[in-house]
């Protein structure tokens, strides 16, 4: 029995459905990452200045601290 595979992209309806699901999934991932980070910012904002000092950050540095993996600061 022979098996044939190719790298030819799907055409027509199936390609559009695949693109739709890819778009939806990337949007959901972006939303969930944003939500998790906004919750982390809120949790840090709720801390006292002394607690933030123990972490080595100031109140003004909270966004940079939360997004430190995305930006070189």
C-alpha positions in Angstrom: 0.0 0.0 0.0 1.4 3.4 -0.9 1.0 6.6 1.0 1.3 10.0 -0.7 1.8 13.3 1.1 2.4 16.7 -0.3 3.1 20.2 0.9 0.5 21.7 -1.4 -1.8 24.0 0.6 -5.5 23.2 0.9 -7.6 25.2 -1.5 -11.1 26.5 -1.4 -13.5 26.0 1.5 -11.2 23.9 3.7 -8.4 26.6 3.4 -10.8 29.3 4.5 -12.1 27.3 7.4 -8.5 26.5 8.5 -7.6 30.2 8.3 -10.7 31.1 10.3 -9.8 28.7 13.1 -6.2 29.8 13.1 -7.3 33.4 13.4 -9.7 32.6 16.3 -7.1 30.6 18.2 -4.4 33.3 17.9 -6.9 35.9 19.1 -7.9 33.8 22.1 -4.2 33.3 23.0 -3.6 37.0 22.8 -6.7 37.7 25.0 -5.7 35.2 27.6 -2.1 36.5 27.9 -3.4 40.1 28.2 -5.9 39.1 30.9 -3.3 37.2 32.9 -0.9 40.2 32.8 -3.5 42.7 33.7 -4.4 40.6 36.8 -0.7 40.4 37.7 -0.5 44.2 37.4 -3.6 44.6 39.6 -2.1 42.3 42.2 1.2 44.3 42.3 -0.7 47.6 42.5 -2.5 46.3 45.6 0.8 45.7 47.4 2.3 48.3 49.7 5.4 50.2 48.8 7.3 48.1 51.4 6.2 44.9 49.7 7.2 46.2 46.3 10.6 47.3 47.7 11.2 43.7 48.8 10.6 42.7 45.2 13.1 45.3 44.1 10.6 47.5 42.2 8.8 50.7 42.6 5.2 51.4 41.8 6.2 53.1 38.5 8.2 50.0 37.5 5.3 47.6 37.7 4.4 47.5 34.0 8.0 47.1 33.0 8.3 44.3 35.6 5.2 42.5 34.4 6.2 42.7 30.7 10.0 42.2 31.3 10.0 39.0 29.1 8.7 40.9 26.1 10.7 44.1 26.3 14.4 44.8 27.0 14.3 47.6 29.6 
